[in-house]
Amino acid sequence: MDVKKIAVIGSGLMGSGIAYVSAWNGFEVTMVDINQDLVDKGMERLRTDVMTGIDKGKMSITQAEGLMSRLSGSVDAEAAVKDADLVIEAIFENMEVKKEVFAKIDSAAPAHCILATNTSSLSIDELASATSRPDKFIGMHYFSPVPAMKLLEIVLGDKTSADTINVAKAVGEKQGKKTVLAKNSPGFIVNRLLMPVMREAILMLERGDATKEEIDTAMVSVGKAPAGPFSLADFVGLDITFNAMSTLYREIGDCFKPPETLAKLVESGAIGMKSKKGFYDYAADDAEPEEPKGADSEWIVERLNMPAIREAMILIDDEIANKEDINMAMKLGASWPMGPFEMADRYGLDRCREFIGKLESELGECYSVPKSLK
Ligand SMILES: NC(=O)c1ccc[n+]([C@@H]2O[C@H](COP(=O)([O-])OP(=O)(O)OC[C@H]3O[C@@H](n4cnc5c(N)ncnc54)[C@H](O)[C@@H]3O)[C@@H](O)[C@H]2O)c1
């Protein structure tokens, strides 16, 4: 099927970004929200992206006019989907609300229309169950900010058809994204691999293995990451990190339990840069770094890379995604300098087996050696 018209439900941060990359790449788009004020806000956000495009010389005035002419706003979801080929939902992260919206859209959309959700954490199969077309239901998980981030995780439900996957891939590619496939599973690829690193970094801090400054510095200088885990979490928001980790804890189990330090910071309202305090204090100019523990930078990086390599191997063992897609997802979605399998190749599989085996004997089953490494 050749998608011409897309209805985007939700005109917030993600919805307006998805509408932007869609209209910019030639799709007819209607962006929907619950009232006119919110639609207008979404349009305003989108216009700011268009102005940025013009200012950076990426878009001419004529192209900007073309983009805007392909875009409309609406408060009537049923009318917006009635001639759509694809609906992309980007409303609040709430299962019941999303299911209600999908049931309504399902009865108003034409039979050929594909329904996609941008959920970060909810089950694609459960969302699909609210519709009469689970074969035409799929996850299209974009990353923020949508115009800049190159990755699109395409998430397959149990009943998603091959045609639906092909259409979602083709739309993503036309929107300028690199697409990776993941089966419906908690955290998909990127969050599933980011959370063990974040969690391990906090546990290292709690055990007194290293200070947050030592960990962040090591990950940037030796690990070549764009930011260390603590600065990154403060930037993303500790509330968002906590929620992502809690989802994995709920769905997978204790090995993803959010550490107490993180829970306490969130509880106290210290949720990162947006509240001027998270792991670091952004209000105090004279905040003193903690007394260094003298931890070796090479060791810190290896100690944080190994749990990510282990988790990536579990995704392979459980047939959730393939190696190439996992490597690409982490490089594009998390700006890692290398994919986890590229790291594993660099360390050598014997070294990975030995390192993870030692962690398992010291710290227990959350560090068990994955099947494919045995
Ligand atoms: N923010 C991120 O970094 C990010 C990244 C990937 C995925 N997501 C997912 O994208 C979705 C949206 O996130 P967001 O950050 O854009 O949220 P947001 O709060 O910025 O926007 C949500 C919008 O949906 C609208 N909405 C709520 N109910 C609606 C309904 N019934 N019909 C139409 N519109 C409705 C709200 O009014 C709001 O404008 C969530 O599922 C989230 O998990 C977010």
The ligand as an ORCA input file, in Angstrom:
! r2SCAN-3c Opt
* xyz 0 1
  N       8.688     12.482     25.123
  C       9.517     11.563     24.638
  O      10.749     11.695     24.670
  C       8.941     10.318     23.998
  C       9.754      9.525     23.192
  C       9.209      8.408     22.548
  C       7.875      8.104     22.750
  N       7.111      8.886     23.566
  C       5.687      8.528     23.717
  O       4.912      9.397     22.893
  C       3.623      9.606     23.474
  C       3.374     11.094     23.620
  O       4.394     11.662     24.395
  P       4.668     13.234     24.404
  O       5.962     13.413     25.108
  O       4.487     13.790     23.031
  O       3.472     13.742     25.335
  P       2.820     15.207     25.408
  O       2.220     15.295     26.754
  O       3.791     16.249     24.964
  O       1.653     15.158     24.315
  C       0.530     14.346     24.419
  C      -0.596     15.062     23.698
  O      -1.678     14.153     23.507
  C      -2.883     14.875     23.655
  N      -4.000     13.960     23.906
  C      -4.309     13.323     25.050
  N      -5.433     12.578     24.886
  C      -5.818     12.763     23.592
  C      -6.896     12.277     22.800
  N      -7.799     11.454     23.312
  N      -6.976     12.668     21.515
  C      -6.067     13.511     20.986
  N      -5.010     14.013     21.697
  C      -4.903     13.644     22.976
  C      -2.580     15.813     24.819
  O      -3.510     16.865     24.893
  C      -1.164     16.248     24.491
  O      -1.146     17.405     23.675
  C       3.623      8.815     24.776
  O       3.070      7.561     24.555
  C       5.113      8.694     25.098
  O       5.400      7.557     25.900
  C       7.607      9.997     24.177
*
